[in-house]
């Protein structure tokens, strides 16, 4: 009877490993390190996006008038900046939170992390989507509405905004990976 139990346990462990569920201390440590690294990446990406966006401006002279392009002139870009600042702040807080919770034995921590990651992920994609829509119109215009493209005149500014949006999308993908990981771990622990 003992060999059958050992064989069934080994079979279960192989199945759990093939599904990607953590089953050992090394996989728990890997999960912990991945959580920390993705949160640090999200904080770094959003901080870099904020720096690029806040320092971007360009002035041109058009028909004797000086026209200045700044992120603060667009509500979508201001929203992206505020969402990036929020994501950066909560990423740093969540690194501390994850580190402290790694010491506890609570099963609810993964559910709360999953909810946190989902909320931050939705905030990140909403800021990115709003800025992308405005950026698209800025680059290509909208002929039917009579909106002209401005990136042909303020190309440096538009390129900086695009870099900022790419960094923000990288932060979104970090939180997407975190949400998948946290959801997977929460489902695994609920089935234990």
Wavefront OBJ file of the C-alpha trace (Angstrom):
o trace
v 0.000 0.000 0.000
v 2.853 2.384 0.762
v 4.337 2.091 -2.780
v 0.926 2.963 -4.295
v 0.595 6.059 -2.098
v 4.121 7.158 -3.001
v 3.423 6.558 -6.697
v 0.120 8.519 -6.511
v 1.867 11.393 -4.701
v 4.654 11.451 -7.292
v 2.064 11.390 -10.079
v 0.217 14.308 -8.464
v 3.454 16.295 -8.102
v 4.296 15.744 -11.774
v 0.814 16.851 -12.816
v 1.013 19.952 -10.623
v 4.451 20.803 -12.012
v 3.237 20.373 -15.588
v 0.423 22.846 -14.870
v 2.930 25.337 -13.496
v 1.683 25.271 -9.908
v 4.233 25.811 -7.180
v 4.888 22.561 -5.361
v 8.237 23.016 -3.650
v 10.190 25.581 -1.689
v 12.283 26.460 -4.747
v 9.167 27.187 -6.793
v 7.759 29.264 -3.914
v 10.996 31.234 -3.828
v 10.904 31.644 -7.605
v 7.322 32.873 -7.375
v 8.323 35.332 -4.642
v 11.291 36.631 -6.656
v 9.172 36.978 -9.797
v 6.584 38.945 -7.812
v 9.239 41.286 -6.452
v 11.009 41.755 -9.792
v 7.837 42.456 -11.772
v 6.725 45.027 -9.191
v 10.149 46.684 -9.276
v 10.052 46.688 -13.090
v 6.614 48.320 -13.046
v 7.853 50.993 -10.626
v 10.955 51.682 -12.725
v 9.012 51.780 -16.013
v 6.409 54.191 -14.652
v 9.026 56.390 -12.997
v 10.928 56.595 -16.280
v 7.670 57.335 -18.147
v 6.888 60.154 -15.710
v 10.369 61.652 -16.126
v 10.204 61.518 -19.916
v 6.704 62.985 -20.017
v 7.305 65.732 -17.460
v 10.424 66.963 -19.243
v 8.959 66.894 -22.732
v 8.085 70.158 -24.407
v 8.757 71.792 -27.703
v 8.220 75.313 -28.990
v 7.740 76.281 -32.607
v 7.124 79.582 -34.327
v 4.159 79.513 -36.658
v 3.057 82.668 -38.502
v 4.999 84.808 -36.026
v 3.403 83.188 -32.969
v 5.231 80.944 -30.565
v 3.350 77.715 -30.024
v 4.408 75.403 -27.229
v 3.592 71.704 -26.963
v 3.459 70.260 -23.438
v 1.910 67.144 -21.916
v -0.168 69.305 -19.572
v -2.176 70.696 -22.503
v -3.837 67.300 -23.024
v -6.186 65.814 -20.450
v -5.343 62.295 -21.680
v -1.630 62.876 -21.138
v -2.283 64.333 -17.685
v -4.364 61.238 -16.899
v -1.499 59.003 -18.043
v 0.931 60.930 -15.844
v -1.341 60.629 -12.789
v -2.011 56.937 -13.451
v 1.732 56.303 -13.859
v 2.414 58.118 -10.575
v -0.265 56.042 -8.843
v 1.085 52.818 -10.310
v 4.635 53.709 -9.298
v 3.564 54.495 -5.737
v 1.481 51.354 -5.344
v 4.215 49.241 -6.924
v 6.703 50.373 -4.295
v 4.143 49.831 -1.529
v 3.269 46.398 -2.889
v 6.947 45.348 -2.920
v 7.055 46.062 0.800
v 3.677 44.381 1.283
v 4.724 41.235 -0.613
v 7.942 41.021 1.363
v 6.094 41.321 4.700
v 3.383 38.863 3.650
v 5.927 36.301 2.537
v 6.668 35.794 6.216
v 3.037 35.099 7.148
v 1.053 31.928 6.542
v -2.184 33.617 5.471
v -3.972 32.119 2.459
v -5.922 35.312 1.840
v -2.814 37.305 0.940
v -2.758 35.901 -2.597
v -6.382 36.867 -3.127
v -5.698 40.427 -1.973
v -2.603 40.613 -4.157
v -4.668 39.361 -7.078
v -7.273 42.105 -6.497
v -4.538 44.726 -6.120
v -2.828 43.607 -9.319
v -6.100 43.606 -11.249
v -7.014 47.144 -10.135
v -3.547 48.477 -10.961
v -3.560 46.644 -14.299
v -6.909 48.200 -15.255
v -5.661 51.641 -14.224
v -2.530 51.141 -16.321
v -4.380 50.077 -19.458
v -6.929 52.878 -19.137
v -4.181 55.514 -18.942
v -2.323 53.917 -21.847
v -5.464 53.653 -23.970
v -6.429 57.288 -23.436
v -2.934 58.512 -24.274
v -2.709 56.217 -27.292
v -5.946 57.592 -28.737
v -4.758 61.177 -28.397
v -1.307 60.224 -29.674
v -2.794 58.588 -32.753
v -4.810 61.704 -33.577
v -1.741 63.865 -32.950
v 0.333 61.792 -35.335
v -2.203 61.116 -38.112
v -5.031 63.580 -37.553
v -8.704 62.910 -38.189
v -9.756 64.213 -41.577
v -13.514 63.762 -41.144
v -13.493 65.819 -37.948
v -11.079 68.424 -39.277
v -8.387 67.638 -36.714
v -4.923 68.136 -38.135
v -1.876 66.098 -37.275
v 0.625 68.069 -35.212
v 3.507 65.620 -34.992
v 4.899 66.812 -38.312
v 5.519 70.186 -36.602
v 6.478 69.062 -33.078
v 8.170 65.750 -33.825
v 10.528 65.809 -30.843
v 7.614 66.239 -28.457
v 5.611 63.448 -30.095
v 8.568 61.068 -29.985
v 9.031 61.734 -26.266
v 5.348 61.092 -25.677
v 5.622 57.822 -27.601
v 8.592 56.739 -25.451
v 6.592 57.565 -22.336
v 3.625 55.532 -23.577
v 5.836 52.538 -24.435
v 7.253 52.609 -20.899
v 3.717 52.801 -19.513
v 2.688 49.804 -21.630
v 5.669 47.869 -20.251
v 4.393 48.614 -16.740
v 0.959 47.365 -17.827
v 2.461 44.104 -19.099
v 4.319 43.700 -15.803
v 1.032 43.961 -13.930
v -0.677 41.687 -16.439
v 1.926 39.015 -15.668
v 1.475 39.662 -11.946
v -2.298 39.304 -12.215
v -1.938 36.007 -14.065
v 0.567 34.725 -11.521
v -1.482 35.854 -8.514
v -4.681 34.435 -9.972
v -3.007 31.133 -10.701
v -1.606 30.936 -7.178
v -4.964 31.890 -5.600
v -6.743 29.157 -7.593
v -4.070 26.642 -6.638
v -4.374 27.455 -2.930
v -8.172 27.380 -3.077
v -7.977 23.836 -4.458
v -5.579 22.621 -1.755
l 1 2 3 4 5 6 7 8 9 10 11 12 13 14 15 16 17 18 19 20 21 22 23 24 25 26 27 28 29 30 31 32 33 34 35 36 37 38 39 40 41 42 43 44 45 46 47 48 49 50 51 52 53 54 55 56 57 58 59 60 61 62 63 64 65 66 67 68 69 70 71 72 73 74 75 76 77 78 79 80 81 82 83 84 85 86 87 88 89 90 91 92 93 94 95 96 97 98 99 100 101 102 103 104 105 106 107 108 109 110 111 112 113 114 115 116 117 118 119 120 121 122 123 124 125 126 127 128 129 130 131 132 133 134 135 136 137 138 139 140 141 142 143 144 145 146 147 148 149 150 151 152 153 154 155 156 157 158 159 160 161 162 163 164 165 166 167 168 169 170 171 172 173 174 175 176 177 178 179 180 181 182 183 184 185 186 187 188 189 190 191 192
